[in-house]
Amino acid sequence: MLFKDIAPYVVVITIGISLLLAAKIKRQDLISIDGSVAFTGFILGIAITFLNFVYSNNYMIALGPILAITCLIYLVLRRIFQNNIDFEIHISKEKHILLNILFWTLLLILINTIIFSPPYHRYPLIFICCSICVSAIGYEIISINKSHWSKIIIILKILLLSLTIRISAYFISPYPVGSDPWAHAEIVKYILLFSNLDISVADYWVRYYLNFPIMHIFSCITILFTRIDTKECFFIISSILTLSTIFIYLLIRAIYHNESVALISLLLINFSDFHIQWSIEVIAMTFGLYIFTILLYILISSKFKNSPIYMLLFIIFSYLLIFTHTVSSFIFLVLIFSIYIGSYMYYILYKKYRTIGMKNSPLIDLSFCLLFSILLIQHWMDPKYPFFNLIGSLVNSLTNEARFLGYPVMTSQYVDTIFNIVGFSIYIIFGIIGSLILISKKNVTKINFSLIFATIALFFLSFLFPAMGLKNIVPQRWFSFIYILFILSVSIGFLKVVFLPKSNKLKMALALLILFISTFFMITNFITNMDSPIYAKESIDKNVWTESEMTLFIKMATNYTNILTDVQTANRPLETYLRLNNISYFQLSSKSDINYEFFKNNTVFWREMSLTRPITAYDGHQRYFTIYLGQELKNHLDKYYNCIFSTGSAKAYLYRV
């Protein structure tokens, strides 16, 4: 079933729920900034919901109703949400001990299950144990008086559990997991081989990323000093990204002055899908996300600790970010100008300059914005970096290709893929509530408003480009950066909702349920669990290659040319890792199915995973689509081709003359 088939029912249900909620809203609750923003969000949500009649996918079908209904729920409960709440429930020492026993027992079960799982697979028990452990930590955060040592122990628990679940996914294969990590691993090998960044190679992406060498230089230094291989070295970078979440904790504690909010934020960011993704698929952006987090902390902290050292740190980390990853630096450029504009919007909307008699001083100085812009433009003007060629491609896309809802780039349109964004949707619900609470006149501060304004700007751009059929700025990668800003609102919304019931037992039950569900769906969706999916298996291809598959590729590559296989296998293990030529992709026919006529003059590589997972094929017009063939492809090859090599999970075929 496709999303367009259920779109009419979703629209009717959304309108029905909205009418019931709207009847309970008081007019005076609309005459406020947060009330007006909530009403605007409701209108936008309804508009997105109706767009499902034209084009629908799992994001469209979920975000429209979520935005509309959540904004109305906020308006209904607005006065309750604005009440000051002490986010703590006191429990006995005995219960606290039992909570710790539960956590460490489940962690041991989790680790043992990982160790004894079959190769290239993770049992569902791993994800269940992890989700219960997250719930136990969340219970502990909101249920005890946090002394200095108890806070440290909670932080260590979060980081240990986070690293454990990332290790289980990262080391699922001895080879890189995902697509782009293969290329970045080869760049490190090139630099080690030639001991130089000025390398003349045919591979465009190798030449491109030599202009952004910070992560690769760090990897080379680590490998030379420790004598570990590239796979293990990249996990050190993955661990650095995990540890960098400490800066998010420090930043939110400085902003909100509440340990529960800061610790919940640390917990939620460590088990958010897009943040975990870049600890598994380690690329230059992984290092960029780490530097981005530190830069944001430096930028905001400079207002708390006015010292020249902060300007120096800002310059150093700005250079590191710019020479690490282009998307990361562009997002940071958008971020700092959004924060700067948001600061002025704060004064205009809340008229603070009239009530306290002060100048419109922004949250960050314009000098920071200009300095980062100058450093970035300086790199763009480097003749070795083809930035203006990329700008030309973007301009061409904007002028010739852009069309509203013109190209389905976000995800599959099958209904079962809705499970892939359950965790994301839960974060969005609490983020909306938290944002509206933080911009209410009772709770608003310049920092809160500016960060929320910047978050909205980043969300808007990340959804605008896919809606216009454009992928030039890689919008799907923006969410990992947005989470860093958005997590404060998510935490506030979560805690406010959890503390709505009067009974402490209900509060705890609600907290445990929400944390378990959100964590489970965050760590099991196709972003974080491409190796052994629990649901929506036919929605994403498996970019995890086994030892037996690689054995076949290596053996056959030395004896045969004109190899034909799926796009990801062709691009990564064959072209990038083995550096083979004469590789062709499975192609689609005019009827959008596999063109078997193209198979005859090639050596065909087949992967067993295609029986249950889709493959990526080429349509002949510079576009790639995932297509599920299942047994059809295997039956065709067995009927018309001879199997010349088999390793069980992979086979090579030649046409039977």
Phi, psi and omega in degrees: 000136180265160179297328180296336179287329182260356182306315180301321180292321179297317180298315181296315180296317180298315179296318180298311179297320180298319179295319179296319180288320182299329181294340183261359183275135177268142185301321183297337178286344177274340184270064177201165182293312179294325177294319179294319178295319179297318179295320176297319177297323177297314180299316179296319179298319178296319179298316179295321179299317180289336178295343178296341175291332182268312181208134185221141170212186186294329177289313182298315185292334183264315188292323179301301178300321180299313181297314182295310186289319180297320179296322178290322177299320178299317181296323178293319184256018188306313185291328177289318180298331184275355177293143176287131182231136172274109187284057179212144173233130183272131177235165183289161179295326180296316179295324178296320178295316179298324179296318179291322177298317178300314182298308185290329176294313180294325178295319177295319176298318179301310182296317179295322178295321177298315183296320186261009174290151177294160181303140175063027180210145174236129181291150175303333179302328178301314183287326178293314179298317180298317181295321178293321178298318177298317178299319180296320178294317178299319176302315182294322182298318185263010186234006181222158169283119190272101172286175182302314183287325179294324177295317179297318180296319178298316179298317179296321177299313181300312183292321179296314179294320179297315179296324181297313182290329178287322176299318183298327179273323184291319183264024176294336178221148176288350179256167179304144177262130183099194185257296186298329179304332177300316182293319182291326176295322179290326178299317178300319179295321178298314182295319177295324182290315186263349181053039185199150175267344180270075186251132178262101180231157183284330184293120183298317185289331174295312179298323181296312185281351172292346173277351178230071194265001190302310181297321182288323176295316177303317180296317180298317179298316180298316180296318181293323182280326187256342181061032173268168179272176185296322180301312181290324179298317180295333177289331174299318177295320176301318180292324177298319178298318179297315181292334180294344178295344174302325180293329176293317176301312181296320181295313183290326176297321179291325182284312190258346178056041180217121184294322181297316179296316182294317181289320176297321178298317178298319180295312185292322182290327181288340180240031173267142190298312185290333177287320177295322183307315185275002166269343178265312178263084188281118178224186179300328180295333176301313178292323178297322179294323177296313180293321178304317180297315180293319180298318178297319178297316179298317184297313182283322183293338180298339177278337180271326182232091185282097183216146179299338181297332181290322177295319178297315178297322179298317180295315182299310183286335174295314176300316180299317181295314183297323181266013176255313187200131185290318181294319180300315181290324178294319178296320179294324176299313177299320183298309186292324177289327177293319177295319179298312179294320179300326178298317178289324177298324179301313181293323181291313184288321184259358175052039182294328183293337178279324186277330183245001173060048180231165178285162179282068180282124181286167179296321176238148180290148177299333180299325177295316180298313182292319181298313180295321179298317181296315180298321181290314180296324178302319178288323179298330183275358176296123183297340179282344182257116187281050184296318184291335172293320178292322177298321178299321178294321179294316179299319178298320178295319181293324185271330187246332187253333187297129177203129186303124183053037185271346184212122183283094185253352192276311181186181178296155181261008180281143188299325183294343178287354176298332178295335181292341182241019178298312179299315177302317181295321178297317177298320180296317180302308181290328178295321178296312180298314180297319180296316180294323176296317185288337179263001175293152186300332182286330187246349190293142169226166180298321180294311180304309184296316183296318179292322178292319177300316179294322178298316179298319179298317180291318176300316182301313181292321183293332177267334181294314184297313176297323180297331179268006178077025183246141179233012187297326182262017177048063188298333181294344179272351183291332187298327180296326176283321180297322179305323183299322177278321190284340190294333176297313179297320179299316182294316179298314179299317180299310183294321179296317180292317181299325184268012175292315179296152179277330181282132178296326179295319178293322178300313181294317179298319180295317179298314180297317181295313182296314181295320180296311183294312182296317180294316182301314182283336175290319186267000180241002181281177187290347178283320185253352186218060180283348185278320184216070186295145179267332181217164177052045183297331185272012185260346184213138179283160187265101179268050174230121184251140185267168177298319182293322177296315180295325176300315178298314182301315183292315181297313185286329183295334180280347185239342185228150174240184181052058182273140180237129179200185179289161188301313184294318177296320179296314185291316191264286181300322187274304184280316185280309186280311182270350177056048180269153173249180178057041177257131179242158181257151167303131183246150178270145175275180179296341179266011178066026170242175185293134179272096184287341178296334182285348185283331199299323185264021185230160168272117188264127174262127179241137178250137182300331182299339180291350176290329183238349184236156178284165174239162177262130181234162185257137182263002179086001182229041178061027177230148183234139182227147173273137181222134180264123181246330178058228184289341183303312181296316180297316180298319180296316181293318179295329184279320188247358186230159174259133175280120184255347178200137181217136173241014181093296181272355177209148180220153175245137184234147170237145183297134180277106184286000000 
